Amino acid sequence: MLMFELYRHWMEFFFVVFMVLGVVLALASPSAVISYIVIFFAGISAGRLIYEKKRKIKLPYLIIIAGFVIGFSLLAYYGSRKLIVLFFVAGAVMSYMLYDKKILK
């Protein structure tokens, strides 16, 4: 019964898991520079995932990624929330473009 419910609601489950992961990483970041570096690399990973899923359904993955960014930006004590989102988007766009141009494999 539990696995059936998890199968039906996997997106919500992973949204919460990645939100908590974002909170933990935000609390573990001791400075604004470290927060920006962490979120930039998370954006690079998100860009790769979006590139891999570009021909498939990607809304659940975008919602899960948004959960991570929300969790990270809510409790990032150091640094600006706007810069955190900017670094995340910059990392995701850069990664997507590098994979799309076949510079990265």
N, C-alpha and C positions, 0 to 999 in steps of 0.2 A: 504494500500500500504506500509506504513512504517513497519508494523508488518511482512509483507511478506518479505521485504528486511532484517529485523532484523533476521528473521528465517533462511534466506539463509546465512547470514554473522555473525552468533552469535559468532563464534570463534574469528574473527577479533575485534568485539565489545568488548568482554571480555578481549582480549589481551590488548587493549588500556586501559580499565578500571583498570585492575590489574597492568598495568605499571604505571598509575597515582597513584594508591594506594601505590605501591612500592616507588615512588618518595616522596609522602607525608610522609610515615613512615621513609624514609631515612632523610628527612629534620627535622623531629620531634625527631630524635635520638640525644641526646646531647653529647654522647661520643662513643668511639669505642666499649667499653664493652657492652653498650646498643644496639648498632648496631649488634654486634655479637649475642647477646641473641635473639633479634627480628628475625634475619634471621635464627637462629637455630630453633626457634619455627615455623617459616614459613616452614622450611624444614620438620619438624615433620608433619605438616598439609599436605604438599605435598606428603609425603610418605604414609600417610593414604589414600589420594585420589587415588594415583597410585595403592595401594593395592586393594581398592574397585573396581577399574576399570580394574583389571588385565585380566579379561576374555572378556572384551568389547573393543571397539575402544578407544585407549587412546592418539592418536596423537594430537587431538585438546586440550586435557587437558594438555599435556606436553608443547604445544606451549603457552597456557595461563599461566602456571607456569613459563615458560621462560620469559614471559613478565614481571611478577612480579620481578624476579631476575634481569633482565636487568634494570628495572626502579629503583630498590633499589640500585643496584651497581653503576649506573650512577651518582647519586647525594649523595652518602654516603661520606660526607666530612671527617668523622672520621673513621679511620681503613683502612685496605688494601683490595682492591677489590678481590685479590686472596684468602684472608682469609674469606671474605664474601661468596664467591662461595664455598669454602671448608666447612665452617660451614653449609651452606645450604645443600650441598650434604651429609654431615655426618648426619645431622638431618633426611633427607629423607631416607637414607639407614637404619639408626637405627630404625626409625619408621616402615618402610616396613618389616624389619626382625622381629621386635617384634610382629607385626600383623600376619606375616606368621607363626611364631612359636606358635601362640595363647596365648602369654603372655598378650597382650592387646586385648580387644574385641571391 
